[in-house]
Amino acid sequence: MTMRDAFVASATRFLDDPRTTIVLADISADAFTEAGRRYPDRVVNVGIREQLMIGVAGGLALTGQRPIVHSYAPFLVERAYEQIKLDLDHQGVGAVLVSIGASYDRAEAGRTHLAPADVALIDTLDGWTVHVPGHPDEVPDLLRDAVCGRHSTYLRLSMRGNARAYPQAGGLQVVRDAGPGAALLVAVGPVRDDALAAVADLPVTVAYTHRPRPFDVTGLRTLAGGEVIVVEPYLAGTSTRVVAEALADRPHRLLSLGVGRAELRRYGTAGDHDRWHGLDPAGLRRAVVDFLTSGDRTRGEPAR
Amino acid sequence: MTTPTATRPPGRVLPGPVVAPLERLRAGRHYDANVYSTVDVHWTLYDRVLRVTPATVDDPDRDRFLLSKGHAVAGYYAVLAAKGFIPADWLDDEGGPDSRLGGHPDRTLVPGVEIGSGSLGHGLGLGVGTALGLRAQGRTTPRVYVLLGDAELDEGSNHEAIAYAGATGLAGLTAIVLDNASASHGWPGGVASRFAVNGWTAATVDGHDHDALYAALTGHDGHRPHAVVAVDTPAHPADRPDGSTAGDVTTPGSRP
């Protein structure tokens, strides 16, 4: 079962609640055909019209419905960004946005289907919750939390993931403890297994979260020493601001790893893109070792 | 009753109850013609069509009026004041640091305002969603009215909404297009044809004739979405200050 399958099954169950309304723009419409037959007024496929998809969600929310809006990540978040800003936030209403595709799930499709900047864009908005599950079994609980809330939530699904689920990882969960004084690596969602593999022989504590917003600031302050590494499966540096603000009152060094900004203009597989962006275990290990040893150099050498 | 005043544009007679609040809001400033082009539609809606009062602004079964062309706000505020939705003294400080009334309306600040608008092309999609929400709740009484401008139709988002609402027969929705000929490239064949070809019923009327507006605004057939094109034709060419043609008399005005 993929994350998308888990989402479709959960969302369909939530239609038992008369407030739930699923809004689609053709993507995944087939998967909701049966649900649409049962609830024709609450499974809405507007066709390939993403501005309308978000506008409709805003209007539904204004009447008290709880919209679940679903499409491919670049079309859901980037194409209709002003609708997200104005038709939801400015109206003072919320929706649950659920994307598939992630940064480069379909690398062979090329740039048009890549969305490494989606979380950064959502992060320009106020008060959003962002869930980035690392396993299909994490999806149902995250969707339930989102649908039962009133505020806006972005649920970012991917074909990538980890071998095991951590269903309750909103706050930072330590998955490898390297003891006092070790650097802290925070892995967000699907990158956890590769991050763990990368630092297997390094003195690095690894904490996992599938909820980068609101970021677990308290957990971070508890776990972090002087060196923090954040590995995110989307645009590198997306959480730099949050981590820097959380640790503003203490000296620290921060390494932010994620998807690079440059357009590579290459197809290939998601695994290829991991490698090209340094997000495979070998690339992550290189970056972490450089970071930790450069810290040693900085401490060991007089300032020039 | 209508009362001519010094604030009216040449040849135009404003609805009587709107005169004082609009003058208070204007506070001696110059108003673009587009302010006056929309007042009659606002007034006819709130005076004769919409089933909403200051006491029912939160009633789920109220009619909804969504101002999509958010810059057409002066007449809107004036009508809301005339009808008791907002206190008249709010009109004295429009745009002030503590004012609830700004150059574009904010639904969270103004009682009776259904949407915040200003960026063009958002109201009709919100209206489609509102009509869908009411339908999902089994509310067949309330109707959703969205006011747009002919220049606003340049925004492609409107055409997403027009096509979808027509194709699915979204019967609870009425779009009103105030046509003051301000679209830079025009709408050859007329604004109404854009709706009709997508399966809407459509009527084109004089945007200052209250009886014609009322007939058009209540002319939906209950099976399809309905469009009313309210044409802003100045009353008398001789009254225009520069003798211009109908298409020139209004300005595209206060677009953001």
Interface residues (C-beta under 8 A of the other chain):
Chain A: P18 T21 D41 R42 V44 V46 G47 R49 Q51 L52 I54 G55 V56 A57 G58 G59 L60 A61 L62 T63 G64 Q65 P67 E82 Q83 L86 D87 H90 Q91 G92
Chain B: P60 D106 R107 T108 E114 I115 G116 S119 G121 H122 L124 G125 L126 G127 V128 G129 T130 A131 L132 G133 L134 R135 A136 Q137 G156 S157 E160 A161 A163 Y164 A167
